[in-house]
Amino acid sequence: MSKNLILHSYWRSSASYRVRIALNLKGLDYEIKPVHLVREGGQQYEPDYLKLNPQGLVPTLEHDGVVMTQSPAMLEYLEERFPETALLPADIEGRARVRALMSAIACDIHPLNNLRVLKYLVGKLGVDEAAKLAWYRHWTETGLAAVEALLDHPATGRFCHGDLPGLADCCLLPQVYNARRFDCDLSELPRIRQICDQLDTIDAVVRAAPENQPDAE
């Protein structure tokens, strides 16, 4: 078990949340270094942090001198570097399906609704709070409806793929957490709600939740 993993994380960041779930499911020891995305104008823009992550985003993962950005890359790295608790299926078709589910969330839903986009809508475009929330809910609800349809598949089990949690679940739960926070309508997403209910019974997943982080407010 490695003790040389450092995750630069913000408690409410869904991308950070994904990586925390994977680290916990794999039983890895890691240190969290909080990066507050709002305080002091955003600590992610401080020079020392930008040296680690020039995009000024969280999370950033350090392992044995290697610095990684982008949570999907981190999830793949952890899977390859620590394969003992597999979070991808063994078959190539299954891995492709899981990666498609991951991308539907991490590449299509999340980028439209992360903090910097919402701040731009309000600060630069003058969008009011009601319009900002309408934007958030539209893209989240539309995206999750597509994920729900993708889960109508023989390979879906108790979790996104089969009966063990995997990388698709690492991406799904944080997106649903944020959807609930912004009062999105999830009533027509029974598979997603059932999977998230199952995930919320797993101690490793619960420990990754935003409210259980050292920087939670």
Backbone as numpy.savetxt, mean C-alpha at the origin, in Angstrom:
# Nx Ny Nz CAx CAy CAz Cx Cy Cz
17.14 -14.35 9.69 16.29 -13.15 9.69 17.17 -11.90 9.69
16.87 -11.01 8.74 17.69 -9.80 8.63 17.29 -8.78 9.67
18.27 -8.09 10.23 18.00 -6.98 11.14 18.53 -5.68 10.55
18.74 -5.69 9.24 19.33 -4.54 8.57 18.35 -3.86 7.63
17.07 -3.97 7.92 16.03 -3.36 7.10 15.54 -2.09 7.77
15.55 -1.00 7.02 15.06 0.28 7.52 13.98 0.76 6.56
12.80 1.03 7.09 11.70 1.52 6.27 11.40 2.95 6.66
11.61 3.86 5.71 11.22 5.26 5.89 9.74 5.34 5.52
8.92 5.65 6.50 7.49 5.41 6.38 6.70 6.57 6.99
5.49 6.76 6.48 4.53 7.67 7.11 3.30 6.84 7.46
2.77 7.04 8.65 1.75 6.13 9.17 0.53 6.03 8.27
0.13 7.14 7.61 -1.06 7.12 6.78 -0.77 6.85 5.30
0.46 6.68 4.96 0.81 6.39 3.57 0.40 4.97 3.22
-0.46 4.82 2.21 -0.89 3.48 1.83 0.25 2.69 1.20
1.16 3.38 0.51 2.31 2.69 -0.06 3.22 2.14 1.04
3.43 2.92 2.10 4.20 2.43 3.25 3.49 1.26 3.92
2.19 1.37 4.04 1.36 0.33 4.65 1.54 -0.99 3.92
1.56 -0.95 2.59 1.77 -2.18 1.80 3.04 -2.90 2.22
4.11 -2.12 2.31 5.41 -2.72 2.60 5.46 -3.23 4.03
4.83 -2.50 4.96 4.79 -2.98 6.35 4.08 -4.32 6.44
2.98 -4.48 5.70 2.27 -5.76 5.72 3.18 -6.88 5.24
3.87 -6.66 4.13 4.74 -7.70 3.59 5.87 -8.04 4.56
6.49 -7.02 5.13 7.56 -7.27 6.10 7.05 -8.10 7.27
5.87 -7.76 7.76 5.32 -8.48 8.91 4.91 -9.90 8.55
4.29 -10.08 7.38 3.90 -11.43 6.97 5.12 -12.34 6.82
6.23 -11.76 6.40 7.46 -12.53 6.25 8.23 -12.68 7.56
7.74 -12.03 8.61 8.39 -12.17 9.92 9.74 -11.51 10.00
9.94 -10.43 9.27 11.24 -9.77 9.22 11.34 -8.67 10.28
12.52 -8.56 10.86 12.81 -7.46 11.77 13.17 -6.22 10.95
12.59 -5.09 11.29 12.91 -3.86 10.57 12.70 -2.67 11.48
13.40 -1.61 11.13 13.28 -0.35 11.87 12.47 0.64 11.04
11.55 1.33 11.69 10.80 2.39 11.01 11.42 3.73 11.34
11.69 4.50 10.30 12.10 5.90 10.46 10.99 6.77 9.90
10.21 7.41 10.78 9.07 8.19 10.30 9.48 9.39 9.45
8.71 9.62 8.42 8.85 10.81 7.56 7.47 11.47 7.53
7.34 12.61 8.18 6.03 13.26 8.26 5.77 14.02 6.96
4.69 13.69 6.29 4.42 14.25 4.97 3.79 15.63 5.01
3.41 16.10 6.19 2.73 17.39 6.32 3.53 18.36 7.18
4.06 17.88 8.27 4.78 18.74 9.21 6.00 19.39 8.56
6.27 20.63 8.93 7.45 21.38 8.45 7.47 21.49 6.93
6.30 21.57 6.34 6.22 21.65 4.89 6.43 20.33 4.18
6.55 19.27 4.96 6.78 17.94 4.40 8.22 17.51 4.56
8.47 16.61 5.50 9.84 16.18 5.75 10.43 15.39 4.58
9.58 14.95 3.68 10.06 14.23 2.49 10.83 15.12 1.54
10.74 16.44 1.76 11.46 17.39 0.90 12.75 17.88 1.53
13.09 17.39 2.71 14.34 17.80 3.34 15.53 17.24 2.56
16.63 17.99 2.48 17.77 17.59 1.64 18.28 16.18 1.94
18.40 15.82 3.22 18.93 14.50 3.56 18.01 13.39 3.04
16.71 13.62 3.11 15.79 12.60 2.62 15.82 12.51 1.10
15.91 13.66 0.44 15.95 13.67 -1.02 17.19 12.98 -1.57
18.24 12.93 -0.77 19.41 12.17 -1.19 19.09 10.68 -1.26
18.22 10.22 -0.36 17.80 8.82 -0.38 16.77 8.57 -1.46
15.80 9.48 -1.56 14.69 9.30 -2.49 14.45 10.61 -3.23
15.06 10.79 -4.39 14.94 12.05 -5.12 13.51 12.42 -5.51
12.59 11.44 -5.49 11.20 11.76 -5.79 10.49 12.46 -4.63
11.08 12.39 -3.45 10.43 12.99 -2.29 9.15 12.28 -1.92
9.20 10.96 -1.97 8.03 10.14 -1.66 8.39 9.13 -0.58
7.36 8.58 0.05 7.54 7.42 0.93 6.76 6.26 0.32
7.23 5.05 0.62 8.35 4.70 1.48 9.67 4.68 0.73
10.72 4.60 1.52 12.05 4.24 1.03 12.51 3.08 1.90
13.09 2.08 1.28 13.55 0.90 2.01 15.06 0.78 1.86
15.74 0.62 2.99 17.17 0.37 2.99 17.44 -1.04 3.49
18.33 -1.74 2.80 18.71 -3.08 3.25 20.17 -3.33 2.89
20.99 -3.47 3.91 22.41 -3.78 3.72 23.07 -2.83 2.72
22.78 -1.54 2.85 23.41 -0.55 2.01 22.71 -0.29 0.69
21.70 -1.09 0.37 20.92 -0.89 -0.85 19.72 -0.01 -0.51
19.48 1.01 -1.33 18.36 1.92 -1.12 17.34 1.70 -2.24
16.10 1.46 -1.84 15.04 1.18 -2.81 13.92 2.20 -2.69
13.39 2.61 -3.84 12.20 3.44 -3.90 11.11 2.66 -4.62
9.88 3.17 -4.53 8.71 2.57 -5.18 8.30 1.25 -4.49
7.14 1.29 -3.86 6.69 0.15 -3.06 6.53 -1.14 -3.87
6.03 -1.13 -5.12 5.96 -2.42 -5.84 7.33 -3.08 -6.00
8.36 -2.26 -6.26 9.71 -2.81 -6.37 10.17 -3.39 -5.03
9.83 -2.72 -3.95 10.18 -3.23 -2.61 9.51 -4.57 -2.34
8.23 -4.67 -2.70 7.51 -5.92 -2.48 8.16 -7.07 -3.26
8.53 -6.79 -4.50 9.20 -7.82 -5.31 10.56 -8.16 -4.73
11.30 -7.15 -4.27 12.61 -7.40 -3.66 12.49 -8.29 -2.44
11.54 -7.97 -1.57 11.36 -8.76 -0.36 10.99 -10.20 -0.70
10.19 -10.36 -1.74 9.80 -11.72 -2.14 11.00 -12.52 -2.65
11.85 -11.87 -3.41 13.01 -12.57 -3.95 14.12 -12.76 -2.92
14.29 -11.75 -2.08 15.39 -11.80 -1.10 15.04 -12.68 0.09
13.77 -12.75 0.44 13.33 -13.54 1.60 12.18 -14.45 1.16
12.48 -15.50 0.40 11.42 -16.33 -0.20 10.77 -17.33 0.75
11.25 -17.39 1.98 10.81 -18.47 2.86 9.30 -18.45 3.10
8.72 -17.27 3.31 7.27 -17.13 3.41 6.82 -16.49 2.11
6.38 -17.32 1.18 6.08 -16.84 -0.17 4.81 -16.00 -0.19
4.89 -14.85 -0.85 3.72 -13.99 -1.04 3.31 -13.90 -2.50
4.01 -14.65 -3.36 3.60 -14.85 -4.75 3.37 -16.34 -4.96
2.39 -16.71 -5.79 2.15 -18.14 -6.05 3.30 -18.76 -6.81
3.35 -20.09 -6.80 4.46 -20.80 -7.41 4.37 -20.84 -8.93
3.17 -20.79 -9.48 3.00 -20.94 -10.92 3.07 -19.59 -11.63
3.57 -19.60 -12.85 3.78 -18.36 -13.59 2.47 -17.65 -13.89
1.42 -18.42 -14.16 0.13 -17.80 -14.43 -0.41 -17.10 -13.19
-0.26 -17.74 -12.05 -0.71 -17.14 -10.80 0.06 -15.88 -10.46
1.37 -15.90 -10.69 2.18 -14.71 -10.42 1.76 -13.55 -11.31
1.45 -13.86 -12.57 1.01 -12.81 -13.48 -0.32 -12.22 -13.01
-1.23 -13.07 -12.54 -2.53 -12.58 -12.06 -2.34 -11.69 -10.83
-1.51 -12.11 -9.89 -1.28 -11.32 -8.68 -0.66 -9.97 -9.05
0.29 -9.98 -9.96 0.92 -8.72 -10.35 -0.08 -7.79 -11.05
-1.00 -8.37 -11.81 -2.03 -7.54 -12.44 -2.93 -6.90 -11.38
-3.30 -7.65 -10.36 -4.11 -7.09 -9.27 -3.34 -6.00 -8.54
-2.07 -6.24 -8.27 -1.24 -5.23 -7.63 -1.21 -3.95 -8.44
-1.01 -4.10 -9.76 -0.90 -2.93 -10.62 -2.21 -2.17 -10.72
-3.32 -2.89 -10.72 -4.62 -2.23 -10.79 -4.80 -1.27 -9.62
-4.20 -1.62 -8.49 -4.31 -0.77 -7.30 -3.17 0.25 -7.25
-1.94 -0.25 -7.31 -0.77 0.61 -7.08 -0.48 1.54 -8.25
-0.88 1.16 -9.46 -0.56 1.98 -10.64 -1.76 2.75 -11.16
-2.98 2.27 -10.92 -4.16 2.91 -11.48 -4.98 3.70 -10.46
-5.20 3.14 -9.28 -6.04 3.83 -8.28 -5.21 4.81 -7.47
-4.16 4.31 -6.85 -3.42 5.10 -5.87 -2.82 6.39 -6.42
-2.18 6.39 -7.61 -1.53 7.63 -8.05 -2.48 8.81 -8.24
-3.74 8.53 -8.54 -4.70 9.62 -8.74 -5.14 10.27 -7.43
-4.90 9.58 -6.33 -5.50 10.00 -5.07 -4.50 10.19 -3.94
-3.20 10.20 -4.25 -2.27 10.36 -3.13 -2.18 11.82 -2.70
-1.46 12.06 -1.63 -1.47 13.37 -0.98 -1.04 14.49 -1.91
-0.01 14.29 -2.71 0.49 15.39 -3.54 -0.52 15.77 -4.62
-1.30 14.80 -5.12 -2.33 15.12 -6.10 -3.46 15.91 -5.45
-3.90 15.46 -4.28 -4.98 16.17 -3.59 -4.55 17.59 -3.22
-3.29 17.76 -2.79 -2.80 19.09 -2.46 -2.74 19.98 -3.70
-2.39 19.41 -4.84 -2.34 20.20 -6.08 -3.75 20.64 -6.49
-4.71 19.73 -6.36 -6.09 20.07 -6.71 -6.57 21.28 -5.92
-6.25 21.27 -4.62 -6.72 22.35 -3.74 -5.84 23.60 -3.88
-4.54 23.42 -3.78 -3.64 24.57 -3.70 -3.41 25.28 -5.02
-3.27 24.52 -6.12 -2.95 25.13 -7.41 -4.18 25.35 -8.29
-5.13 24.43 -8.22 -6.30 24.53 -9.10 -7.51 25.14 -8.42
-7.39 25.36 -7.10 -8.47 26.02 -6.37 -9.72 25.19 -6.19
-9.57 23.89 -6.24 -10.71 23.00 -6.04 -11.14 23.04 -4.58
-12.45 23.12 -4.33 -12.91 23.15 -2.94 -12.98 21.74 -2.36
-13.26 21.66 -1.07 -13.24 20.38 -0.36 -14.22 19.39 -0.96
-15.42 19.85 -1.30 -16.44 18.94 -1.86 -15.98 18.36 -3.20
-15.39 19.20 -4.03 -14.93 18.72 -5.33 -13.73 17.77 -5.16
-12.85 18.08 -4.22 -11.72 17.19 -3.96 -12.20 15.81 -3.54
-13.17 15.77 -2.63 -13.71 14.48 -2.19 -14.42 13.75 -3.31
-15.11 14.50 -4.17 -15.79 13.87 -5.32 -14.76 13.22 -6.24
-13.64 13.93 -6.48 -12.53 13.37 -7.28 -12.03 12.07 -6.65
-11.73 12.15 -5.36 -11.18 10.99 -4.66 -12.13 9.80 -4.76
-13.39 10.04 -4.45 -14.35 8.94 -4.42 -14.60 8.36 -5.80
-14.64 9.23 -6.81 -14.89 8.73 -8.17 -13.81 7.74 -8.59
-12.55 8.15 -8.47 -11.48 7.29 -8.97 -11.27 6.07 -8.09
-11.48 6.20 -6.79 -11.34 5.05 -5.90 -12.46 4.06 -6.13
-13.68 4.54 -6.18 -14.82 3.62 -6.36 -14.78 2.95 -7.73
-14.42 3.72 -8.77 -14.31 3.14 -10.11 -13.22 2.08 -10.16
-12.07 2.42 -9.57 -10.95 1.48 -9.57 -11.23 0.22 -8.78
-11.81 0.37 -7.60 -12.10 -0.81 -6.78 -13.20 -1.66 -7.40
-14.13 -1.05 -8.12 -15.14 -1.84 -8.82 -14.48 -2.75 -9.86
-13.46 -2.23 -10.54 -12.73 -3.05 -11.50 -11.98 -4.18 -10.81
-11.37 -3.89 -9.65 -10.69 -4.94 -8.89 -11.69 -5.99 -8.43
-12.85 -5.56 -8.00 -13.90 -6.51 -7.60 -14.23 -7.46 -8.76
-14.34 -6.92 -9.96 -14.61 -7.76 -11.13 -13.46 -8.72 -11.41
-12.23 -8.25 -11.24 -11.07 -9.12 -11.44 -11.03 -10.26 -10.42
-11.60 -10.02 -9.26 -11.63 -11.05 -8.21 -12.71 -12.10 -8.45
-13.58 -11.87 -9.44 -14.56 -12.89 -9.84 -13.83 -13.90 -10.72
-13.08 -14.75 -10.07 -12.11 -15.61 -10.76 -11.93 -16.89 -9.95
-11.74 -18.02 -10.60 -11.59 -19.29 -9.85 -10.42 -19.30 -8.88
-9.39 -18.50 -9.14 -8.21 -18.50 -8.27 -8.41 -17.69 -7.00
-9.46 -16.89 -6.93 -9.74 -16.14 -5.70 -10.20 -17.11 -4.63
-9.61 -16.98 -3.45 -10.02 -17.82 -2.33 -10.40 -16.95 -1.15
-9.89 -17.28 0.02 -10.11 -16.43 1.18 -9.45 -15.08 0.99
-8.41 -15.07 0.13 -7.68 -13.84 -0.16 -7.69 -13.61 -1.67
-6.95 -12.62 -2.13 -7.02 -12.26 -3.55 -6.65 -13.41 -4.47
-5.70 -14.23 -4.02 -5.29 -15.39 -4.82 -5.07 -16.55 -3.87
-6.02 -17.44 -3.83 -5.90 -18.59 -2.95 -6.28 -18.29 -1.52
-5.83 -19.18 -0.63 -6.25 -19.11 0.76 -5.17 -18.62 1.71
-4.11 -18.06 1.15 -3.06 -17.45 1.96 -2.87 -16.01 1.49
-2.58 -15.10 2.40 -2.37 -13.70 1.99 -1.11 -13.56 1.14
-1.17 -12.64 0.18 -0.04 -12.44 -0.71 0.13 -10.98 -1.07
0.92 -10.73 -2.09 1.26 -9.36 -2.44 0.06 -8.55 -2.90
-0.90 -9.18 -3.56 -2.10 -8.44 -3.97 -2.86 -7.95 -2.75
-2.91 -8.76 -1.72 -3.59 -8.36 -0.48 -2.85 -7.23 0.22
-1.51 -7.25 0.12 -0.71 -6.16 0.70 -1.10 -4.82 0.08
-1.49 -4.84 -1.19 -1.90 -3.60 -1.86 -3.37 -3.28 -1.63
-4.20 -4.31 -1.57 -5.65 -4.07 -1.47 -6.05 -3.44 -0.15
-5.61 -4.00 0.96 -6.09 -3.53 2.26 -5.79 -2.05 2.49
-4.59 -1.55 2.22 -4.35 -0.11 2.43 -5.26 0.77 1.58
-5.54 0.33 0.34 -6.42 1.14 -0.51 -7.83 1.17 0.06
-8.29 0.05 0.60 -9.62 0.01 1.21 -9.64 0.80 2.50
-8.56 0.75 3.26 -8.46 1.55 4.48 -8.68 3.03 4.15
-8.01 3.51 3.12 -8.16 4.91 2.73 -9.54 5.18 2.16
-10.08 4.23 1.42 -11.43 4.40 0.88 -12.45 4.59 2.01
-12.29 3.82 3.05 -13.20 3.96 4.21 -12.98 5.30 4.90
-11.74 5.71 4.97 -11.43 7.00 5.61 -12.12 8.16 4.88
-12.23 8.06 3.56 -12.85 9.11 2.77 -14.32 8.80 2.43
-14.90 7.86 3.16 -16.33 7.54 3.03 -16.72 7.14 1.62
-15.88 6.35 0.96 -16.24 5.81 -0.34 -17.31 4.73 -0.17
-18.11 4.54 -1.19 -19.17 3.53 -1.17 -18.59 2.18 -1.54
-18.52 1.27 -0.58 -17.99 -0.08 -0.80 -19.08 -1.13 -0.77
-20.32 -0.69 -0.80 -21.45 -1.62 -0.60 -21.56 -2.66 -1.71
-21.08 -2.33 -2.91 -21.19 -3.25 -4.04 -19.91 -4.04 -4.27
-19.09 -4.15 -3.23 -17.80 -4.84 -3.35 -17.70 -5.97 -2.33
-18.55 -6.99 -2.42 -18.56 -8.02 -1.38 -17.28 -8.84 -1.30
-16.65 -9.12 -2.44 -15.41 -9.91 -2.39 -14.30 -9.12 -1.70
-14.19 -7.87 -2.07 -13.15 -7.03 -1.45 -13.39 -6.90 0.05
-14.61 -6.66 0.44 -14.89 -6.51 1.88 -14.61 -7.80 2.63
-14.93 -8.93 2.04 -14.68 -10.22 2.70 -13.20 -10.48 2.85
-12.43 -10.19 1.80 -10.98 -10.38 1.87 -10.38 -9.49 2.94
-10.80 -8.23 2.98 -10.25 -7.31 3.99 -10.64 -7.72 5.40
-11.83 -8.25 5.56 -12.24 -8.76 6.87 -11.33 -9.91 7.30
-10.98 -10.79 6.36 -10.06 -11.89 6.67 -8.68 -11.36 7.04
-8.20 -10.39 6.29 -6.87 -9.82 6.57 -6.83 -9.19 7.96
-7.92 -8.59 8.36 -7.96 -7.91 9.66 -7.96 -8.87 10.85
-7.98 -10.17 10.58 -7.89 -11.17 11.66 -6.46 -11.67 11.85
-5.54 -11.22 11.00 -4.15 -11.71 11.05 -3.30 -10.72 11.83
-2.65 -11.21 12.87 -1.89 -10.32 13.76 -0.82 -9.54 13.00
-0.11 -10.17 12.08 0.95 -9.48 11.34 0.39 -8.32 10.53
-0.81 -8.49 10.02 -1.45 -7.43 9.24 -1.93 -6.31 10.15
-2.51 -6.68 11.28 -3.00 -5.68 12.24 -1.85 -4.82 12.73
-0.69 -5.42 12.97 0.46 -4.65 13.45 0.97 -3.65 12.42
0.63 -3.87 11.16 1.05 -2.94 10.09 0.09 -1.78 9.91
-1.06 -1.82 10.58 -2.10 -0.80 10.36 -1.61 0.58 10.77
-2.12 1.63 10.12 -1.66 2.98 10.43 -1.73 3.35 11.91
-2.83 3.01 12.55 -3.00 3.42 13.95 -2.04 2.71 14.90
-1.36 1.68 14.42 -0.42 0.94 15.27 1.04 1.31 15.01
1.27 2.40 14.28 2.63 2.82 13.95 3.17 3.81 15.00
4.49 3.86 15.14 5.08 4.73 16.16 4.81 6.21 15.92
4.53 6.59 14.68 4.29 8.00 14.38 2.81 8.32 14.21
1.93 7.38 14.57 0.49 7.63 14.45 0.07 8.82 15.28
-0.85 9.60 14.75 -1.32 10.79 15.44 -2.81 10.67 15.74
